Amino acid sequence: MRLSSKFIALASATGTLAYPGMGQVMDEIKARDEMMQGRSIELIGDLVSGAYSPVGQAIKGVLEGFGIAVADKTQYKAPGGLGSDACKADELCVWKHLADEMYAVMSDAEGCTDLGRAAIRLGFHDAAAWDKESTWGGADGSILLATGELGRSENFGLERIGRQTVIWYNKFKPHGAGMADIIQLGANVGVVACPDGPRIRTFIGRVDSDRAGPDGKLPAVTADAQSLVDLFAAKSFTATDLVALVGAHTASKQRFVDPALAGKPQDSTPHYWDTDFYSQTLQAAQGTNATTATNSPDSDIFVFESDKNLALHARTKVQWAIFAGKLGKPTWALAYASSYFRMSLLGVKNINGLKEISKVLPLTRT
């Protein structure tokens, strides 16, 4: 029994939802459960072999939907400064110093900053240059270590976060930090920097590569929905996972799709981790925007064609509507965490040898 199924059974048995309108709420929760059942449970990397270390077993549980991808509220305090004997004696210490440096520039009084939202995108673009037919690529740091990969057109706009991440790499590499792990930690810190962003469980130990990832594996902002479903299926994601992942556009601003409208966000609250993206994209797709026309100089937001296509496609519109609905926000937070947890492990061949460092992450902002 999956976690959401357990919640429904408990709520029904205890009368937790026994109030006017309970039937409608239960229907929505059941729809959420059906959606979560639609998550991929496919194993990847060395987990396919059937041999699991304790860490591998824990990761397997999350991938199969029986474990939780969101970290608990346990926090770690560094025992000393970077390079101190106390810090050298504790592997988590280095990562705590790095996470704190990242958070300092990825968050401000408003929420997540441009560097924070770019770090989220950088994590996607490093990991997603892979599919099940690939013999190399994935979350291996190549987007910054390989000559030419960052310069691909799909990676335009990542130059600034790329430079900053290289600075962190050069500073923390002597203390044992690898590029692939730094990128994925940055993606998760970027999410937490946005108020209400989930604290996604984070692991280190990936193998870096300076070989450019396979080309043509990243989605295009003009793609039709079915091609996107197929593209992500090849990476071990379901259509439900895909809808959850594109929700990261809640903290996105476009700069190169239409340079004349550079800086336009994909929803009206780009500093926050919320589901306005789903409802506002759906309104744009249906032509029911109550404000100014979308993708115009006077509009508040810029909507990608690919997102509008997903909002209306038969395979994805139900999940989209659920995330856009009243119970969408907590549902999406969990779905995104689970789907990005998988994303951060694409192409990783030594999952059994990873180590969890989740408690170095800042707490979720409210």
N, C-alpha and C positions, 0 to 999 in steps of 0.2 A: 504494500500500500504506500503510495506516494505521500509526501508531507501534506499537500493540500487536501487530499482525500481524508486524512486523519483529522484535519481541522473541521471539515464539513460534518464528519461523524460526531465529533465532540460537541460542536455547536448545536446540532440537532438533539443530541442526548441530554444536554444540560439546559436547553432552552435559552441559550445565550442570545439568540436572535428572535426571541418571542416578543415581537412588538408589531404594531401596524406596519404593513408593507414587508413583513418578513418573507413572504413568498417570493416577492420580486427580488429581494436581496439574495435569497437562497438560489434563485435561478441564475443570478449574476455570478454567485460564487461557484456554482456548478459549471457555468460556462468557463470561468477562470480555471477550474480544475481540469476541464477537458482541454483547455489551451495548454496547461502545464504538462498534461499527458502527451501533448504533441511535441514536446521537446525531444531533441535527439538524445539517445542513450548509447550511441555508438562509442566504442572505445577507440583510442588513438595511441600513436607512438608505441613504446615498448609494453604498454598495458595489454596490447593485443596478444602478447605471448602467453598470457594466463598466469604469469608469475608476478607476485606483488610484494614489494617491501611494505612496511607500515605506512609510509607516506604514499606509496602507490595505491594502497588499499583505500586510503582516505580520499585521494583524488578520484579514484574509480567510483567511489560512492557518490561524489558530487556529479560526475559526468553521467551517471546512470539515474540521477534524480532522487537518490535516497539520502544524500548528504546536503548540507547547506553551503552555498557559495559565499554567503555573507559572513564575515568574521564577527566574533563576539566583541565585547567592549574592553577586552583585556589590552592594556597599554604597557609598553616597555619604556623604561628610563635608562638612558645610556649611563654606564658607570664612570665614564671619564671622557675627556676630549679625544677627538680623532687623533690616532697615533700614540695615545697614552698606553701604558702597559695594561691598565685595566680594560681599555677598549680592545686592545689586541687579543686579550684573553676571551673575549665574547664576540662571536661572529655577528650577532645581531647589532652590536654597537655601531659598526660601520654603516649599516643600512638605516639605522635610526638617524644618524647624522645626515645622511643623504636625503631621507624622506623629509626631514625638517627643512633642509635647504630648498627642496622642491616646493614644499607647501608655502614657504615664505614668498615665492614669486608667482605661484599659481593661484593664490587667493588674495582677496582684498576685502574692504568693508562691504562691497556690493555682492561679492560671491566669487565665482571662478573668473580668472583673468584670461586674456588672449593666450598666454603661455600655457595655462591649464587646459584650455580647450584644444590647443594644438598638441599637447602631450597625449591627450586621449586619441586624437587622430593618428599620431605617430605610432602608438601601440598597435592600432588597427592595421596600418599600412605595412608595418614590419611583419606582423604575424600572418596577414591574409595573402601574402605573395606565396601561396602554397595551395595545393589540393591533393587529393588522395592518389593521384597519378604522379605526383612530384617525387623525385628522389633527393631533393634538397630544397631549401627555402623554409619559410615559416618564421617563428619567433626566434631569430638567431642573430639579431643586431646588424644584419647586412645592409639595411636601409641607410645606415651611417658608416659602416665599415667598408662597404664595397664601392668601388669606383663607378659612378654613373647612376646608381639606383635612385638616390635622392633627386636626381635631375630629371627623372621620368615625369611626363606631363601630369600623371595622376597624383604626383607628390608635390606639385607646386603649392606653395604656401607653408611648407614645413621647414623652410630654410632657417628661420629664427630659432625655433625649438630644436632643430638639428644642431645648430651651433652651440646652444646652451647645453644640450645633452652631451656633446663632445667635451665641453668644459668639465662637466661632472665626471665623465668617463676618465679623462686625464687626471683628475684629482683623486678619484676613488679607486681606479684600477690598481695602484700600488698597494691598496689595502684589501684586494681580493674581489672587487666588483667587476662584473662583466657587462658588456654593452647590451646584450639581449635582456638581461635581468634589469638593468637600469631603465631601459625603455619601457618594460612592462610595469615596473614599479611606478614610473612616471605617469603612465596611463591611469593607474589606480589612484594615485595621489590627485591627479587632475579631476577625477570623478568626485572624490571626497571634498575637494576644494569648492565644489558647487554645493550650496545648501541642499540637504536631503539626499545627496549622492551616497549610494551604498558603499560600505567598506568591504570591498571585494577581497577574498582570501588571496594572498600573494605568496608565490614561491620563487626560489632562486636556484641556480645550478645549471641553467641552460648553457649549451655550447655555442660560442660565438663563431661567426663565419664572415669572411671577407669576399665570398662569392655572391654576386648579385642574385637576388631571388628570381624565380621564374617570372617572365613578363606576361602580361595579359590576364593576371589572376585577380585584379582588383575591380570592383564595380564601377560603372560609369554613371554619371548623374543624369544621363538621358536614356538609360536602359529601360526596356519594357519589363514588366513584372515577372513574366515567366522565365526570361533569361536570367534574372537575378535569383529566382528560386533555384534554377538549375546550377548557377554558379556557386551558390552557397551549399547546395546539396553535395557538390563535389568536394567541399571542405568539411563535411560531416554535420552540417546544420540542416534543420528542418525549416519549412516556411515560417513556423512559429518563432523559431530562433532568429530568423532573418528580421522579422518585424520588430522583435525586441532589440536587436542590435542597432537598427537604423534610428532608434530613439535617441541615440547619442547626439543626433542632430539638434536636440534641445539645447545643447551648449555649443552650437556651431555658427560660424559666420562665413559666408562665401566671399571669395575675392577674385576668382579667375573664371567662374562660369559666365559671369557678365561683369567685366571690369568696370563698366560704367556705374554699376551698383555695388561696387566693392565695399565690404563691411556690413552688408545687410545680413541679419541673423536669420536662422531658419524657424525661429518662433519669437514671440515678443518678450520672452524672459530668458535671454541667453546666459545670464549669470546664475541661473537656478537649474536644478535637476528636477524637472517636473514634466508633466504630460501635455503641456500646452502645444507642443510640437504636433502631437497626434491629432488633437481637435482642430487646430488651425490648418494643418495640411489637409485634413478631410474636408473642411469648409472650402478650401481653395479648389480641391479636386471636384467638389460638387457645385462650385460656383455660388456658394452661399455666404461668402465673406460679408460681414456686416460693416467693415471699414473700407478703406480705399482698395483699389484693385491691386492684386498681388503682383510682385515683380515690376513695380513701377517706381519712379523716383520718390513718389509720395507715400508709398506703402511702408508698413512697419517691418515686413518680413519678405524673404525671398524663398520661394518653394521650388525644390528640384523636381523635374519631370519624373524622375525615378521614384520619388516618394509619393507623388500623386498617383502614379501607376499602381504602387503597392497598396495604397489606401482603398482602391476600388477593385482590385483583382480578386477573382473568386477564391483563390487559395489563401489570400492574406487579409481580406477585408473584415472578416469576423474578429480576428485577433486585433486588427487595427482599431476597430470600433470599441473593443473591450478596453484597450489602453486609453482611448479617448473618453471613456465613460466616467461615471462618478467614482467607481472603485478602481480606476485605472492606475492611479499613482503608486499605491503599495504593490499592486500586482506587477506593474512594469519594473519597479525597482528590483524585485526578486528575479524576474525573468531576465532582465538585463545582466544582473550579476552572474547568473548561471550561464548565460550564453557567452558573456565576455570571458568568464573563467575558462571555458573551452577554447575560445579564440586565442587566449594567451599561451596555450599549449600546442597550437598547431605546428607541426613539423618537429616538435621536440621528441627526440628519440631516447632520452634518458629520464623519463618521468619518475621512474622508481628511485632515482638518485637525487631528486630535488629536496629542498628543505623549506619549510614554511617560515615566513617572516611577517605574517599578517599583523602582529601586535606592534610593529614599528609604524603602522599607518596612523595618521591623525584620526580622531573620532569624527563621525558624521556631523556636519553642521546642521543646525535647525534655524 
